[in-house]
């Protein structure tokens, strides 16, 4: 089963971690999302999405990894628009705000700070909502 991933633009850089861990987690995230799944984005084109802007704002070493991963996803038609209902942001205050993703994504990968606001316990890597139609995971745990 191929999963559709909605990525938190704020979290893809893993700013709270040491540089070597940032690179390792970026590679792991790209592998899961861009090579084994579908990345969904807001906007009519990827270039108009908050995720694209976040990738462009990353340090060069991480930006290059994302460019390669997303180029492969696009080539294989695994980079798709999510539709008009989602603005591309996952910086939310409550789980209810993520319900808009139920029809466009299977996994919402959120920043560490968002996972804390959503009530993740320290040992939680993910939680399910809407009768398991959407899995919310913290990016550091993806």
PLY file of the C-alpha trace (Angstrom):
ply
format ascii 1.0
element vertex 142
property float x
property float y
property float z
element edge 141
property int vertex1
property int vertex2
end_header
0.00 0.00 0.00
1.34 3.39 -0.98
0.65 6.08 1.61
-0.03 9.74 0.97
2.12 12.01 3.17
1.35 15.60 4.15
4.55 17.17 5.46
4.78 20.05 7.90
6.88 22.71 6.11
8.04 24.02 9.48
9.43 20.63 10.51
11.31 19.32 7.48
14.57 20.99 8.52
14.74 19.38 11.99
16.16 22.65 13.36
16.21 21.36 16.94
18.79 18.66 16.14
22.54 18.50 15.57
23.65 18.79 11.89
24.53 15.10 11.45
21.13 14.05 12.84
19.36 16.59 10.62
20.94 14.99 7.55
20.17 11.44 8.72
16.51 12.24 9.48
16.14 14.15 6.23
17.37 11.12 4.28
15.03 8.83 6.22
12.04 11.15 5.72
12.73 11.48 2.00
13.03 7.72 1.65
9.68 7.08 3.30
7.78 9.98 1.78
9.29 10.48 -1.66
10.41 6.97 -2.57
7.87 4.73 -0.81
4.87 7.04 -0.77
3.17 10.01 -2.33
3.86 13.56 -1.15
0.77 15.76 -1.25
1.11 19.54 -1.39
-1.21 22.49 -1.40
-1.54 24.82 -4.34
-2.03 24.06 -8.00
1.70 23.54 -8.45
4.36 22.37 -6.05
6.28 25.59 -6.64
3.32 27.55 -5.20
3.19 25.49 -1.99
4.52 26.29 1.50
6.49 23.02 1.32
8.44 24.28 -1.70
9.20 27.56 0.10
10.37 25.60 3.17
12.67 23.41 1.07
14.19 26.51 -0.54
14.87 28.01 2.89
16.86 24.99 4.14
20.66 24.90 4.42
22.25 23.79 1.16
23.07 20.25 2.34
19.42 19.54 3.24
18.02 21.47 0.28
20.01 19.30 -2.14
18.68 16.10 -0.54
15.11 17.36 -0.79
15.56 18.51 -4.41
16.76 15.05 -5.44
14.01 13.26 -3.51
11.23 15.51 -4.77
12.52 15.38 -8.35
12.34 11.58 -8.22
8.85 11.77 -6.72
7.72 14.15 -9.46
9.25 11.97 -12.19
7.35 8.96 -10.84
4.14 10.96 -10.41
4.37 10.69 -6.62
4.15 14.44 -5.95
0.51 15.46 -6.13
-1.69 18.46 -5.26
-3.99 17.91 -2.30
-6.78 20.13 -3.54
-8.24 23.42 -2.42
-9.35 22.40 1.10
-5.86 22.37 2.62
-3.58 25.43 2.78
-0.40 23.36 3.11
0.29 24.27 6.73
0.34 21.82 9.61
1.15 24.31 12.37
-2.11 23.63 14.22
-3.37 23.95 17.76
-5.79 20.99 17.80
-6.34 17.61 16.20
-9.68 18.84 14.85
-7.81 21.26 12.57
-6.20 18.27 10.82
-9.50 16.67 9.86
-9.33 18.50 6.53
-6.53 16.07 5.61
-8.61 12.89 6.00
-9.56 12.88 2.30
-6.15 13.91 0.92
-3.52 12.19 3.09
-2.99 9.03 5.07
-0.15 10.38 7.23
0.36 13.91 8.50
3.97 14.45 9.59
4.11 17.34 12.05
6.89 19.29 13.71
7.95 18.33 17.23
6.39 21.49 18.70
3.05 20.74 17.02
3.06 17.17 18.33
3.41 18.53 21.87
0.45 20.90 21.34
-1.60 17.99 20.04
-0.99 16.04 23.23
1.60 13.50 22.12
3.21 11.74 25.06
7.02 11.47 25.00
6.80 7.82 23.94
4.23 8.44 21.17
5.57 8.30 17.64
2.09 8.71 16.17
-1.60 8.87 16.94
-4.62 8.03 14.79
-7.74 10.10 14.26
-11.02 9.72 12.43
-11.30 5.95 12.96
-7.73 5.41 11.78
-8.26 7.26 8.49
-5.42 9.66 9.33
-2.21 8.94 11.20
-0.41 11.90 12.73
3.28 11.35 13.36
6.02 13.59 14.64
8.62 14.23 11.97
11.46 13.21 14.25
9.74 9.84 14.61
8.86 9.21 10.96
0 1
1 2
2 3
3 4
4 5
5 6
6 7
7 8
8 9
9 10
10 11
11 12
12 13
13 14
14 15
15 16
16 17
17 18
18 19
19 20
20 21
21 22
22 23
23 24
24 25
25 26
26 27
27 28
28 29
29 30
30 31
31 32
32 33
33 34
34 35
35 36
36 37
37 38
38 39
39 40
40 41
41 42
42 43
43 44
44 45
45 46
46 47
47 48
48 49
49 50
50 51
51 52
52 53
53 54
54 55
55 56
56 57
57 58
58 59
59 60
60 61
61 62
62 63
63 64
64 65
65 66
66 67
67 68
68 69
69 70
70 71
71 72
72 73
73 74
74 75
75 76
76 77
77 78
78 79
79 80
80 81
81 82
82 83
83 84
84 85
85 86
86 87
87 88
88 89
89 90
90 91
91 92
92 93
93 94
94 95
95 96
96 97
97 98
98 99
99 100
100 101
101 102
102 103
103 104
104 105
105 106
106 107
107 108
108 109
109 110
110 111
111 112
112 113
113 114
114 115
115 116
116 117
117 118
118 119
119 120
120 121
121 122
122 123
123 124
124 125
125 126
126 127
127 128
128 129
129 130
130 131
131 132
132 133
133 134
134 135
135 136
136 137
137 138
138 139
139 140
140 141
